[in-house]
Amino acid sequence: MSTAGNSPPAIKPRRTKWFAIGALGVAAAAFLVIAFGGIGENLVYYWGPKDLRAAGRRAIGATIRLGGQVAPGSVKLGDGVSNLEFDVTDGAATVHVVSRGVPPQLFRDRIGVVVEGTLTTDGAFESRRLMVSHDNQYRAPGDKNVDIKTLMRSTQGLDDVPAASPAVAGSSPPRGPQLEPEAR
């Protein structure tokens, strides 16, 4: 046997080692570019009105999610459905918000909101997105004359009383219990 036959396997591990180191270096560089390349442009800060006012000029132009409560009596509808102005407060500070989108159905005074947008140089917050905060718990009506047990049975489908069929224009109402013919 000659020694020339043993030298190619000795060179192969050296090439593999340098290839692995090079591949890891390229992967690390790609990761750093992806992670830190545009991160400043993609950050969205979540602040309350007090935090927004404390940031001052640093907050102008940045994309911010402003969270708080709609101040009582501050909602003003503009021309059309999609122009809305209101104030958001956290009890310590208030920020005036101008929204051009259609507000959610649950929007009203004293409801929790999260508004995404930017602070302008004149101090108003321009909203691009308006979200309301609410819990998803059912509360019975405040009417004292409602029997809660009957209400609960009807909402759970436990009530044995059949639902009234909708009336159609020009048709006569049913005249009593309808019996189905027996199958033979």
DRENFI-574307 format. One record per atom (N, C-alpha, C, O): residue number from 1; residue in three letters; x, y, z. Coordinates in steps of 0.001 Angstrom, whole numbers, plus 500000, padded with zeros to 6 digits. Example, Ala and Ser with C-alpha at 12.3 -4.5 7.8 and 13.67 -1.06 7.14 Angstrom:
REC     k     r       c1       c2       c3
REC     1   ALA   513190   494310   507800
REC     1   ALA   512300   495500   507800
REC     1   ALA   513200   496700   507800
REC     1   ALA   514236   496681   508465
REC     2   SER   512850   497750   507080
REC     2   SER   513670   498940   507140
REC     2   SER   512900   500030   507870
REC     2   SER   513409   501138   508039
END
This chain:
REC     k     r       c1       c2       c3
REC     1   MET   500830   498820   500000
REC     1   MET   500000   500000   500000
REC     1   MET   500868   501233   500000
REC     1   MET   501920   501283   500636
REC     2   SER   500406   502215   499280
REC     2   SER   501166   503456   499212
REC     2   SER   500537   504502   500108
REC     2   SER   499356   504402   500440
REC     3   THR   501297   505494   500501
REC     3   THR   500802   506575   501347
REC     3   THR   500015   507588   500543
REC     3   THR   499289   508396   501122
REC     4   ALA   500136   507570   499232
REC     4   ALA   499401   508505   498384
REC     4   ALA   497898   508248   498468
REC     4   ALA   497117   509185   498303
REC     5   GLY   497474   507033   498713
REC     5   GLY   496069   506708   498813
REC     5   GLY   495440   507224   500101
REC     5   GLY   494217   507342   500165
REC     6   ASN   496225   507536   501128
REC     6   ASN   495707   508005   502412
REC     6   ASN   495604   509529   502503
REC     6   ASN   494886   510021   503374
REC     7   SER   496273   510289   501663
REC     7   SER   496280   511738   501788
REC     7   SER   494962   512419   501385
REC     7   SER   494624   513408   502035
REC     8   PRO   494186   511989   500380
REC     8   PRO   492929   512685   500084
REC     8   PRO   491947   512681   501254
REC     8   PRO   491311   513712   501472
REC     9   PRO   491773   511598   502027
REC     9   PRO   490862   511697   503165
REC     9   PRO   491339   512699   504215
REC     9   PRO   490496   513261   504914
REC    10   ALA   492604   512950   504362
REC    10   ALA   493105   513924   505336
REC    10   ALA   492752   515352   504898
REC    10   ALA   492509   516208   505749
REC    11   ILE   492720   515616   503622
REC    11   ILE   492388   516955   503106
REC    11   ILE   490875   517203   503210
REC    11   ILE   490463   518335   503467
REC    12   LYS   490069   516207   503023
REC    12   LYS   488617   516356   503031
REC    12   LYS   488077   516888   504356
REC    12   LYS   487243   517792   504307
REC    13   PRO   488478   516408   505538
REC    13   PRO   487980   516998   506783
REC    13   PRO   488374   518469   506938
REC    13   PRO   487608   519240   507516
REC    14   ARG   489509   518867   506455
REC    14   ARG   489932   520259   506556
REC    14   ARG   489012   521156   505731
REC    14   ARG   488646   522235   506197
REC    15   ARG   488626   520746   504520
REC    15   ARG   487712   521509   503671
REC    15   ARG   486333   521589   504327
REC    15   ARG   485708   522649   504325
REC    16   THR   485865   520496   504876
REC    16   THR   484556   520460   505531
REC    16   THR   484529   521400   506720
REC    16   THR   483537   522088   506958
REC    17   LYS   485623   521424   507464
REC    17   LYS   485701   522306   508635
REC    17   LYS   485616   523769   508213
REC    17   LYS   484877   524537   508828
REC    18   TRP   486344   524171   507192
REC    18   TRP   486312   525565   506743
REC    18   TRP   484973   525918   506105
REC    18   TRP   484497   527046   506235
REC    19   PHE   484360   524944   505409
REC    19   PHE   483037   525182   504834
REC    19   PHE   481999   525410   505942
REC    19   PHE   481163   526307   505824
REC    20   ALA   482043   524612   507015
REC    20   ALA   481110   524766   508136
REC    20   ALA   481303   526107   508827
REC    20   ALA   480324   526774   509162
REC    21   ILE   482543   526509   509044
REC    21   ILE   482820   527810   509670
REC    21   ILE   482314   528948   508778
REC    21   ILE   481729   529910   509276
REC    22   GLY   482534   528843   507469
REC    22   GLY   482050   529870   506534
REC    22   GLY   480520   529942   506507
REC    22   GLY   479951   531033   506474
REC    23   ALA   479858   528786   506520
REC    23   ALA   478388   528754   506504
REC    23   ALA   477828   529358   507786
REC    23   ALA   476854   530109   507741
REC    24   LEU   478434   529038   508931
REC    24   LEU   477987   529636   510192
REC    24   LEU   478197   531146   510199
REC    24   LEU   477364   531882   510727
REC    25   GLY   479296   531612   509623
REC    25   GLY   479547   533052   509541
REC    25   GLY   478508   533757   508673
REC    25   GLY   478018   534824   509043
REC    26   VAL   478173   533181   507539
REC    26   VAL   477159   533764   506657
REC    26   VAL   475797   533768   507342
REC    26   VAL   475067   534755   507252
REC    27   ALA   475445   532680   508024
REC    27   ALA   474159   532613   508728
REC    27   ALA   474094   533656   509847
REC    27   ALA   473061   534299   510034
REC    28   ALA   475184   533825   510585
REC    28   ALA   475210   534825   511660
REC    28   ALA   475071   536236   511090
REC    28   ALA   474351   537062   511652
REC    29   ALA   475749   536517   509986
REC    29   ALA   475639   537841   509368
REC    29   ALA   474215   538086   508866
REC    29   ALA   473694   539191   509019
REC    30   ALA   473580   537080   508271
REC    30   ALA   472201   537227   507797
REC    30   ALA   471255   537460   508965
REC    30   ALA   470349   538289   508875
REC    31   PHE   471458   536740   510057
REC    31   PHE   470626   536925   511243
REC    31   PHE   470752   538345   511789
REC    31   PHE   469744   538961   512135
REC    32   LEU   471958   538867   511872
REC    32   LEU   472168   540227   512376
REC    32   LEU   471523   541275   511473
REC    32   LEU   470959   542251   511969
REC    33   VAL   471598   541089   510163
REC    33   VAL   470970   542034   509234
REC    33   VAL   469459   542011   509386
REC    33   VAL   468818   543061   509403
REC    34   ILE   468888   540816   509496
REC    34   ILE   467434   540700   509645
REC    34   ILE   466982   541255   510986
REC    34   ILE   465986   541975   511054
REC    35   ALA   467701   540928   512049
REC    35   ALA   467282   541323   513398
REC    35   ALA   467438   542821   513649
REC    35   ALA   466564   543437   514259
REC    36   PHE   468517   543402   513195
REC    36   PHE   468781   544795   513559
REC    36   PHE   468717   545774   512388
REC    36   PHE   468827   546982   512598
REC    37   GLY   468545   545292   511180
REC    37   GLY   468545   546161   509999
REC    37   GLY   467422   547173   509981
REC    37   GLY   467683   548359   509776
REC    38   GLY   466185   546759   510186
REC    38   GLY   465064   547677   510096
REC    38   GLY   464218   547673   511350
REC    38   GLY   463034   548006   511299
REC    39   ILE   464798   547307   512463
REC    39   ILE   464000   547177   513682
REC    39   ILE   463462   548523   514167
REC    39   ILE   462380   548571   514753
REC    40   GLY   464179   549594   513940
REC    40   GLY   463715   550910   514381
REC    40   GLY   462453   551355   513659
REC    40   GLY   461613   552048   514233
REC    41   GLU   462321   550952   512391
REC    41   GLU   461158   551339   511614
REC    41   GLU   459932   550508   511965
REC    41   GLU   458806   550940   511720
REC    42   ASN   460130   549328   512531
REC    42   ASN   459026   548414   512784
REC    42   ASN   458556   548406   514234
REC    42   ASN   457635   547659   514565
REC    43   LEU   459145   549193   515093
REC    43   LEU   458731   549224   516487
REC    43   LEU   457431   550003   516652
REC    43   LEU   457240   551045   516026
REC    44   VAL   456544   549493   517493
REC    44   VAL   455316   550196   517843
REC    44   VAL   455309   550304   519359
REC    44   VAL   455278   549290   520056
REC    45   TYR   455336   551531   519873
REC    45   TYR   455353   551762   521306
REC    45   TYR   453931   551759   521860
REC    45   TYR   453011   552244   521203
REC    46   TYR   453743   551217   523061
REC    46   TYR   452447   551243   523726
REC    46   TYR   452579   552180   524918
REC    46   TYR   453273   551874   525887
REC    47   TRP   451902   553331   524836
REC    47   TRP   451988   554344   525874
REC    47   TRP   450598   554774   526307
REC    47   TRP   449623   554638   525569
REC    48   GLY   450535   555291   527515
REC    48   GLY   449335   555960   528003
REC    48   GLY   449491   557454   527747
REC    48   GLY   450569   557899   527354
REC    49   PRO   448441   558233   527960
REC    49   PRO   448537   559681   527742
REC    49   PRO   449646   560344   528563
REC    49   PRO   450316   561250   528068
REC    50   LYS   449847   559911   529794
REC    50   LYS   450901   560492   530639
REC    50   LYS   452276   560213   530034
REC    50   LYS   453126   561103   529992
REC    51   ASP   452501   558982   529565
REC    51   ASP   453780   558624   528948
REC    51   ASP   454007   559402   527652
REC    51   ASP   455123   559836   527366
REC    52   LEU   452942   559573   526874
REC    52   LEU   453041   560297   525611
REC    52   LEU   453413   561758   525853
REC    52   LEU   454266   562306   525155
REC    53   ARG   452784   562383   526826
REC    53   ARG   453109   563782   527147
REC    53   ARG   454529   563900   527709
REC    53   ARG   455225   564877   527433
REC    54   ALA   454958   562914   528490
REC    54   ALA   456306   562954   529062
REC    54   ALA   457382   562790   527985
REC    54   ALA   458483   563319   528139
REC    55   ALA   457087   562072   526902
REC    55   ALA   458066   561865   525834
REC    55   ALA   458320   563138   525038
REC    55   ALA   459385   563299   524443
REC    56   GLY   457351   564035   525025
REC    56   GLY   457535   565320   524340
REC    56   GLY   457765   565168   522852
REC    56   GLY   457021   564461   522173
REC    57   ARG   458799   565834   522337
REC    57   ARG   459067   565863   520902
REC    57   ARG   459545   564517   520362
REC    57   ARG   459455   564275   519159
REC    58   ARG   460050   563639   521227
REC    58   ARG   460497   562317   520771
REC    58   ARG   459333   561494   520223
REC    58   ARG   459544   560603   519400
REC    59   ALA   458111   561778   520667
REC    59   ALA   456940   561001   520261
REC    59   ALA   456394   561435   518900
REC    59   ALA   455611   560704   518294
REC    60   ILE   456787   562590   518419
REC    60   ILE   456251   563106   517153
REC    60   ILE   456758   562246   515994
REC    60   ILE   457962   562063   515820
REC    61   GLY   455822   561726   515210
REC    61   GLY   456167   560938   514034
REC    61   GLY   456349   559455   514277
REC    61   GLY   456330   558679   513322
REC    62   ALA   456527   559030   515527
REC    62   ALA   456704   557607   515829
REC    62   ALA   455347   556903   515806
REC    62   ALA   454323   557506   516127
REC    63   THR   455347   555633   515429
REC    63   THR   454116   554857   515460
REC    63   THR   453874   554421   516899
REC    63   THR   454717   553765   517511
REC    64   ILE   452718   554790   517430
REC    64   ILE   452415   554588   518847
REC    64   ILE   451032   553981   518983
REC    64   ILE   450117   554304   518225
REC    65   ARG   450893   553101   519956
REC    65   ARG   449571   552637   520385
REC    65   ARG   449272   553352   521689
REC    65   ARG   449943   553145   522699
REC    66   LEU   448261   554189   521647
REC    66   LEU   447863   554988   522796
REC    66   LEU   446696   554296   523480
REC    66   LEU   445654   554071   522865
REC    67   GLY   446869   553960   524745
REC    67   GLY   445818   553271   525486
REC    67   GLY   445284   554129   526599
REC    67   GLY   446044   554835   527262
REC    68   GLY   443987   554081   526814
REC    68   GLY   443367   554844   527885
REC    68   GLY   441862   554727   527810
REC    68   GLY   441324   553766   527260
REC    69   GLN   441194   555710   528365
REC    69   GLN   439737   555719   528407
REC    69   GLN   439238   556976   527693
REC    69   GLN   439844   558043   527793
REC    70   VAL   438123   556832   526971
REC    70   VAL   437537   557983   526288
REC    70   VAL   437003   558938   527353
REC    70   VAL   436180   558554   528184
REC    71   ALA   437472   560168   527323
REC    71   ALA   437056   561163   528313
REC    71   ALA   435568   561467   528158
REC    71   ALA   435088   561624   527035
REC    72   PRO   434831   561553   529267
REC    72   PRO   433382   561817   529195
REC    72   PRO   433093   563160   528528
REC    72   PRO   433716   564173   528848
REC    73   GLY   432145   563151   527603
REC    73   GLY   431722   564376   526937
REC    73   GLY   432662   564895   525874
REC    73   GLY   432463   566003   525375
REC    74   SER   433690   564126   525504
REC    74   SER   434670   564634   524544
REC    74   SER   434432   564168   523118
REC    74   SER   435093   564656   522201
REC    75   VAL   433515   563245   522904
REC    75   VAL   433294   562690   521568
REC    75   VAL   432554   563696   520697
REC    75   VAL   431469   564160   521044
REC    76   LYS   433167   564027   519546
REC    76   LYS   432559   564946   518583
REC    76   LYS   432588   564287   517220
REC    76   LYS   433656   563991   516684
REC    77   LEU   431402   564058   516659
REC    77   LEU   431304   563494   515315
REC    77   LEU   431416   564612   514298
REC    77   LEU   430767   565649   514437
REC    78   GLY   432228   564410   513285
REC    78   GLY   432387   565396   512238
REC    78   GLY   431419   565141   511107
REC    78   GLY   430412   564454   511282
REC    79   ASP   431724   565694   509943
REC    79   ASP   430892   565478   508758
REC    79   ASP   431027   564029   508317
REC    79   ASP   432137   563526   508145
REC    80   GLY   429909   563370   508138
REC    80   GLY   429930   561975   507712
REC    80   GLY   430168   561042   508886
REC    80   GLY   430264   561463   510039
REC    81   VAL   430260   559789   508563
REC    81   VAL   430407   558763   509589
REC    81   VAL   431859   558608   510031
REC    81   VAL   432121   558236   511175
REC    82   SER   432790   558886   509147
REC    82   SER   434170   558530   509428
REC    82   SER   435025   559646   510031
REC    82   SER   436230   559444   510184
REC    83   ASN   434487   560776   510371
REC    83   ASN   435262   561835   511024
REC    83   ASN   434884   561874   512492
REC    83   ASN   433722   562096   512835
REC    84   LEU   435853   561662   513350
REC    84   LEU   435595   561543   514769
REC    84   LEU   436738   562186   515539
REC    84   LEU   437907   561998   515202
REC    85   GLU   436400   562944   516572
REC    85   GLU   437396   563522   517461
REC    85   GLU   436969   563229   518890
REC    85   GLU   435786   563293   519221
REC    86   PHE   437947   562907   519736
REC    86   PHE   437680   562624   521143
REC    86   PHE   438981   562742   521924
REC    86   PHE   440060   562860   521342
REC    87   ASP   438868   562708   523230
REC    87   ASP   440042   562773   524098
REC    87   ASP   440228   561434   524790
REC    87   ASP   439259   560784   525182
REC    88   VAL   441487   561029   524935
REC    88   VAL   441840   559814   525665
REC    88   VAL   442551   560246   526935
REC    88   VAL   443453   561083   526901
REC    89   THR   442136   559666   528057
REC    89   THR   442724   560031   529340
REC    89   THR   443103   558785   530129
REC    89   THR   442529   557710   529952
REC    90   ASP   444084   558963   531001
REC    90   ASP   444447   557906   531950
REC    90   ASP   444279   558398   533386
REC    90   ASP   444751   557756   534324
REC    91   GLY   443618   559520   533553
REC    91   GLY   443401   560106   534870
REC    91   GLY   444449   561142   535224
REC    91   GLY   444196   562025   536043
REC    92   ALA   445632   561045   534612
REC    92   ALA   446704   561999   534896
REC    92   ALA   446928   562976   533746
REC    92   ALA   447329   564117   533975
REC    93   ALA   446673   562543   532516
REC    93   ALA   446878   563395   531346
REC    93   ALA   445807   563076   530313
REC    93   ALA   445148   562039   530381
REC    94   THR   445645   563984   529355
REC    94   THR   444659   563827   528296
REC    94   THR   445314   564122   526960
REC    94   THR   446125   565041   526843
REC    95   VAL   444953   563326   525939
REC    95   VAL   445469   563520   524583
REC    95   VAL   444272   563619   523640
REC    95   VAL   443362   562792   523693
REC    96   HIS   444280   564641   522771
REC    96   HIS   443212   564819   521785
REC    96   HIS   443495   563911   520590
REC    96   HIS   444604   563921   520056
REC    97   VAL   442494   563121   520163
REC    97   VAL   442649   562157   519074
REC    97   VAL   441735   562552   517922
REC    97   VAL   440569   562893   518121
REC    98   VAL   442290   562497   516710
REC    98   VAL   441526   562735   515492
REC    98   VAL   441550   561433   514706
REC    98   VAL   442616   560938   514341
REC    99   SER   440361   560878   514447
REC    99   SER   440243   559603   513749
REC    99   SER   439451   559794   512465
REC    99   SER   438415   560459   512462
REC   100   ARG   439933   559217   511385
REC   100   ARG   439242   559324   510101
REC   100   ARG   438558   558016   509718
REC   100   ARG   437887   557957   508687
REC   101   GLY   438711   556987   510508
REC   101   GLY   438084   555708   510209
REC   101   GLY   436714   555600   510850
REC   101   GLY   436341   556421   511688
REC   102   VAL   435972   554586   510451
REC   102   VAL   434664   554344   511032
REC   102   VAL   434878   553734   512414
REC   102   VAL   435592   552739   512534
REC   103   PRO   434273   554308   513467
REC   103   PRO   434496   553776   514814
REC   103   PRO   433779   552438   515007
REC   103   PRO   432771   552176   514351
REC   104   PRO   434288   551597   515896
REC   104   PRO   433607   550341   516201
REC   104   PRO   432235   550596   516813
REC   104   PRO   431992   551672   517359
REC   105   GLN   431339   549619   516727
REC   105   GLN   429981   549783   517231
REC   105   GLN   429949   550050   518727
REC   105   GLN   429064   550763   519200
REC   106   LEU   430881   549502   519477
REC   106   LEU   430873   549661   520928
REC   106   LEU   431493   550975   521396
REC   106   LEU   431533   551238   522598
REC   107   PHE   431974   551802   520477
REC   107   PHE   432645   553046   520853
REC   107   PHE   431668   554009   521518
REC   107   PHE   430576   554252   521006
REC   108   ARG   432078   554560   522677
REC   108   ARG   431254   555522   523416
REC   108   ARG   432119   556179   524495
REC   108   ARG   433291   555838   524658
REC   109   ASP   431526   557122   525226
REC   109   ASP   432215   557742   526363
REC   109   ASP   432574   556690   527402
REC   109   ASP   431862   555701   527577
REC   110   ARG   433684   556916   528084
REC   110   ARG   434125   556116   529226
REC   110   ARG   434464   554660   528898
REC   110   ARG   434505   553831   529807
REC   111   ILE   434708   554327   527634
REC   111   ILE   435106   552965   527290
REC   111   ILE   436614   552955   527066
REC   111   ILE   437190   553944   526611
REC   112   GLY   437240   551846   527386
REC   112   GLY   438664   551705   527155
REC   112   GLY   438968   551598   525675
REC   112   GLY   438285   550877   524949
REC   113   VAL   439995   552313   525221
REC   113   VAL   440368   552285   523812
REC   113   VAL   441875   552115   523663
REC   113   VAL   442651   552453   524556
REC   114   VAL   442262   551584   522512
REC   114   VAL   443646   551574   522070
REC   114   VAL   443629   552170   520677
REC   114   VAL   442943   551675   519783
REC   115   VAL   444395   553242   520501
REC   115   VAL   444410   553979   519250
REC   115   VAL   445825   553904   518690
REC   115   VAL   446784   554273   519367
REC   116   GLU   445956   553426   517454
REC   116   GLU   447268   553344   516821
REC   116   GLU   447402   554475   515820
REC   116   GLU   446522   554698   514990
REC   117   GLY   448512   555183   515910
REC   117   GLY   448739   556303   515003
REC   117   GLY   449998   557057   515376
REC   117   GLY   450935   556482   515930
REC   118   THR   450019   558359   515068
REC   118   THR   451194   559183   515336
REC   118   THR   450777   560511   515968
REC   118   THR   449668   561002   515756
REC   119   LEU   451681   561066   516735
REC   119   LEU   451484   562386   517333
REC   119   LEU   451974   563428   516342
REC   119   LEU   453071   563309   515796
REC   120   THR   451159   564448   516111
REC   120   THR   451528   565507   515165
REC   120   THR   452235   566646   515902
REC   120   THR   452267   566668   517133
REC   121   THR   452791   567577   515157
REC   121   THR   453514   568690   515762
REC   121   THR   452600   569631   516535
REC   121   THR   453060   570336   517433
REC   122   ASP   451304   569654   516197
REC   122   ASP   450376   570528   516925
REC   122   ASP   449825   569864   518192
REC   122   ASP   448989   570452   518879
REC   123   GLY   450284   568648   518510
REC   123   GLY   449895   567991   519751
REC   123   GLY   448706   567066   519659
REC   123   GLY   448348   566426   520648
REC   124   ALA   448075   566975   518483
REC   124   ALA   446948   566052   518304
REC   124   ALA   447472   564688   517885
REC   124   ALA   448526   564585   517258
REC   125   PHE   446749   563665   518226
REC   125   PHE   447120   562301   517873
REC   125   PHE   446270   561875   516685
REC   125   PHE   445045   561815   516791
REC   126   GLU   446913   561576   515543
REC   126   GLU   446193   561143   514345
REC   126   GLU   446091   559627   514351
REC   126   GLU   447098   558920   514336
REC   127   SER   444862   559145   514374
REC   127   SER   444602   557720   514480
REC   127   SER   444482   557065   513118
REC   127   SER   443790   557570   512235
REC   128   ARG   445162   555933   512952
REC   128   ARG   444993   555106   511765
REC   128   ARG   444136   553880   512087
REC   128   ARG   443559   553256   511196
REC   129   ARG   444067   553551   513374
REC   129   ARG   443333   552359   513807
REC   129   ARG   442765   552609   515191
REC   129   ARG   443475   553079   516080
REC   130   LEU   441488   552296   515380
REC   130   LEU   440808   552511   516652
REC   130   LEU   440213   551189   517119
REC   130   LEU   439425   550566   516407
REC   131   MET   440596   550765   518323
REC   131   MET   440089   549517   518893
REC   131   MET   439493   549811   520261
REC   131   MET   440041   550612   521019
REC   132   VAL   438381   549172   520579
REC   132   VAL   437779   549350   521899
REC   132   VAL   438096   548134   522757
REC   132   VAL   438217   547014   522258
REC   133   SER   438227   548374   524043
REC   133   SER   438467   547301   525000
REC   133   SER   437162   547003   525716
REC   133   SER   436481   547912   526193
REC   134   HIS   436825   545753   525787
REC   134   HIS   435616   545364   526515
REC   134   HIS   435800   543936   526999
REC   134   HIS   436596   543177   526446
REC   135   ASP   435066   543583   528024
REC   135   ASP   435105   542200   528470
REC   135   ASP   434001   541434   527754
REC   135   ASP   433086   542035   527192
REC   136   ASN   434088   540136   527776
REC   136   ASN   433078   539348   527081
REC   136   ASN   432197   538588   528069
REC   136   ASN   431862   537425   527847
REC   137   GLN   431832   539246   529144
REC   137   GLN   430927   538665   530123
REC   137   GLN   429531   539211   529878
REC   137   GLN   429342   540407   529657
REC   138   TYR   428558   538311   529921
REC   138   TYR   427173   538722   529747
REC   138   TYR   426633   539238   531072
REC   138   TYR   426855   538633   532121
REC   139   ARG   425932   540347   531020
REC   139   ARG   425262   540889   532204
REC   139   ARG   423777   540978   531907
REC   139   ARG   423375   541443   530841
REC   140   ALA   422964   540531   532855
REC   140   ALA   421514   540590   532687
REC   140   ALA   421071   542043   532651
REC   140   ALA   421753   542910   533197
REC   141   PRO   419946   542319   532022
REC   141   PRO   419441   543695   531981
REC   141   PRO   419208   544237   533379
REC   141   PRO   418951   543477   534312
REC   142   GLY   419298   545546   533522
REC   142   GLY   419131   546187   534823
REC   142   GLY   417686   546310   535259
REC   142   GLY   417417   546837   536338
REC   143   ASP   416746   545841   534453
REC   143   ASP   415325   545932   534790
REC   143   ASP   415021   545025   535984
REC   143   ASP   415333   543835   535952
REC   144   LYS   414430   545567   537008
REC   144   LYS   414134   544807   538225
REC   144   LYS   412960   543852   538046
REC   144   LYS   412793   542944   538860
REC   145   ASN   412137   544024   537003
REC   145   ASN   410951   543195   536804
REC   145   ASN   411253   541923   536009
REC   145   ASN   410334   541161   535710
REC   146   VAL   412505   541681   535665
REC   146   VAL   412865   540519   534881
REC   146   VAL   413124   539344   535817
REC   146   VAL   413865   539470   536792
REC   147   ASP   412508   538197   535514
REC   147   ASP   412759   536980   536280
REC   147   ASP   414057   536364   535742
REC   147   ASP   414102   535880   534611
REC   148   ILE   415096   536387   536557
REC   148   ILE   416424   535957   536125
REC   148   ILE   416425   534489   535721
REC   148   ILE   417080   534126   534744
REC   149   LYS   415707   533635   536449
REC   149   LYS   415699   532208   536116
REC   149   LYS   415090   531968   534738
REC   149   LYS   415598   531154   533967
REC   150   THR   413996   532676   534426
REC   150   THR   413377   532545   533109
REC   150   THR   414315   533066   532028
REC   150   THR   414430   532464   530960
REC   151   LEU   414983   534178   532298
REC   151   LEU   415917   534756   531342
REC   151   LEU   417070   533793   531072
REC   151   LEU   417464   533598   529922
REC   152   MET   417604   533197   532120
REC   152   MET   418726   532272   531956
REC   152   MET   418299   531029   531174
REC   152   MET   419041   530553   530315
REC   153   ARG   417119   530506   531464
REC   153   ARG   416640   529330   530747
REC   153   ARG   416463   529634   529266
REC   153   ARG   416785   528800   528421
REC   154   SER   415957   530814   528946
REC   154   SER   415727   531154   527542
REC   154   SER   417040   531368   526799
REC   154   SER   417112   531077   525605
REC   155   THR   418075   531864   527459
REC   155   THR   419345   532091   526765
REC   155   THR   420140   530808   526623
REC   155   THR   421021   530726   525768
REC   156   GLN   419853   529808   527436
REC   156   GLN   420569   528537   527353
REC   156   GLN   419830   527516   526508
REC   156   GLN   420323   526402   526326
REC   157   GLY   418655   527866   525983
REC   157   GLY   417906   526946   525151
REC   157   GLY   417152   525905   525938
REC   157   GLY   416769   524877   525379
REC   158   LEU   416923   526134   527219
REC   158   LEU   416244   525163   528060
REC   158   LEU   414752   525408   528162
REC   158   LEU   414024   524598   528737
REC   159   ASP   414300   526504   527617
REC   159   ASP   412888   526842   527725
REC   159   ASP   412085   525940   526790
REC   159   ASP   412445   525785   525623
REC   160   ASP   411008   525348   527286
REC   160   ASP   410200   524431   526496
REC   160   ASP   409221   525134   525582
REC   160   ASP   408600   524487   524738
REC   161   VAL   409068   526425   525722
REC   161   VAL   408106   527160   524911
REC   161   VAL   408687   527321   523519
REC   161   VAL   409785   527859   523377
REC   162   PRO   407977   526868   522476
REC   162   PRO   408514   527027   521119
REC   162   PRO   408527   528490   520712
REC   162   PRO   407683   529285   521127
REC   163   ALA   409489   528812   519904
REC   163   ALA   409612   530190   519434
REC   163   ALA   408499   530487   518456
REC   163   ALA   408081   529615   517694
REC   164   ALA   408019   531712   518475
REC   164   ALA   406972   532131   517550
REC   164   ALA   407540   532196   516151
REC   164   ALA   408657   532670   515945
REC   165   SER   406768   531717   515188
REC   165   SER   407241   531762   513808
REC   165   SER   407050   533176   513273
REC   165   SER   406096   533861   513644
REC   166   PRO   407947   533609   512410
REC   166   PRO   407846   534962   511890
REC   166   PRO   406616   535107   511004
REC   166   PRO   406257   534188   510268
REC   167   ALA   405984   536255   511081
REC   167   ALA   404793   536521   510264
REC   167   ALA   405227   536994   508896
REC   167   ALA   406155   537792   508765
REC   168   VAL   404550   536495   507881
REC   168   VAL   404836   536881   506513
REC   168   VAL   403668   537730   506032
REC   168   VAL   402509   537402   506289
REC   169   ALA   403965   538805   505345
REC   169   ALA   402915   539700   504868
REC   169   ALA   401953   538947   503968
REC   169   ALA   402375   538229   503061
REC   170   GLY   400646   539114   504221
REC   170   GLY   399620   538495   503396
REC   170   GLY   399226   537097   503842
REC   170   GLY   398323   536496   503259
REC   171   SER   399882   536571   504860
REC   171   SER   399522   535233   505328
REC   171   SER   398719   535360   506604
REC   171   SER   398833   536343   507335
REC   172   SER   397912   534360   506859
REC   172   SER   397107   534389   508069
REC   172   SER   397859   533697   509193
REC   172   SER   398608   532753   508942
REC   173   PRO   397671   534151   510435
REC   173   PRO   398371   533530   511553
REC   173   PRO   397842   532123   511789
REC   173   PRO   396710   531822   511409
REC   174   PRO   398640   531252   512411
REC   174   PRO   398172   529895   512708
REC   174   PRO   396990   529940   513660
REC   174   PRO   396905   530833   514504
REC   175   ARG   396062   528966   513531
REC   175   ARG   394811   528980   514282
REC   175   ARG   394829   528082   515493
REC   175   ARG   393757   527776   516016
REC   176   GLY   395889   527673   515940
REC   176   GLY   395938   526765   517094
REC   176   GLY   396967   525693   516848
REC   176   GLY   397715   525740   515871
REC   177   PRO   397000   524724   517743
REC   177   PRO   398016   523671   517582
REC   177   PRO   397781   522884   516298
REC   177   PRO   396660   522470   516003
REC   178   GLN   398811   522693   515574
REC   178   GLN   398755   521916   514335
REC   178   GLN   399241   520505   514658
REC   178   GLN   400324   520330   515216
REC   179   LEU   398458   519523   514314
REC   179   LEU   398846   518136   514532
REC   179   LEU   399421   517577   513249
REC   179   LEU   398898   517795   512156
REC   180   GLU   400514   516852   513413
REC   180   GLU   401124   516227   512243
REC   180   GLU   400430   514900   511977
REC   180   GLU   400061   514201   512920
REC   181   PRO   400245   514543   510715
REC   181   PRO   399623   513239   510409
REC   181   PRO   400540   512106   510841
REC   181   PRO   401765   512216   510797
REC   182   GLU   399915   511021   511257
REC   182   GLU   400680   509855   511686
REC   182   GLU   401267   509156   510482
REC   182   GLU   400657   509077   509415
REC   183   ALA   402464   508653   510685
REC   183   ALA   403091   507868   509626
REC   183   ALA   402566   506448   509699
REC   183   ALA   402482   505886   510791
REC   184   ARG   402214   505859   508585
REC   184   ARG   401660   504491   508585
REC   184   ARG   402612   503546   507994
REC   184   ARG   402324   502352   507908
END
